[in-house]
Amino acid sequence: MNLLGEVLQQTVNGIALGGIYALIAIGYTMIYGIIKLINFAHGDILMLGTFMAYFVLMVTGPTPLGLVLAFLVAMPGSAILGMIIERFAYKPLRNAPRINALITAIGVSLFLENLARVLPFIGPNPRQFPTPPSVFLSYGGVGISNIQLLIIVVSVVLMLVLSYIVERTKVGKAMRAVSYDKPASALMGIDVNRVISFTFALGSALAAAAGILFASAYPLIEPYMGIMPGLKAFVAAVLGGIGSIPGAMVGGFIMGLAETYTKGFINSQLADAIAFGILILILLVKPSGLFGKETSEKV
């Protein structure tokens, strides 16, 4: 394959991976935009959502209908889980210093990982995620698998649905109002608690979808599987400007492309270093991210 063909191939791979990161990053950025919390348990919700899909697929098999059922079970299941976590772990700390909520988020993350390890139906050992047989479509020397096509289509559709909800629906307008000014939103009759719960549900459902897509591409699942994609998606959210949904989408695709280009043209062992190098670079050069707005903290 010539250099142009290799670049196009890595671009296809990067877009597929970036779609997964973008879905996870949207959850980070929505929750931060609403309550200024970095939810480090987001990657673990992804893990639990993936296991929900795993059990569905073990019954149905990795058929198209089975995959649809896996999404229909994992996304609402993770949404409920996200709301429960918000209600019992974060809501009591809503008026506490941010560091308290941040430490709680790390504690929730560790709790979920270790809970999954001891649950008899999950356990500590890695499991093979059921995936459909790979079929490659090739044109001009550039190939795309059915799994990559599934990832790109599902991630783009979910991002369009999310954009519609946020921009065109009543609850989306309430989300934007709460993210701008919670006290004023409450005075205008918006149920702030309900909006925050809905935001957690929406972000968690997208994390579950991202988990299914990630496990379809890398079919080995275990209780710590959410850590690394979660961290990279967090970098993507910071890159795009945490709090900005379009920024999270763009940041996710940039992260996916950066990772695959690094693996393809430099060294696969440097992929993680490049990802976190981007985080450091962004924090040094443009802390608000590509789509973020400069804000000042009162002291």
Disulfide bonds with the S-S distance in Angstrom:
none
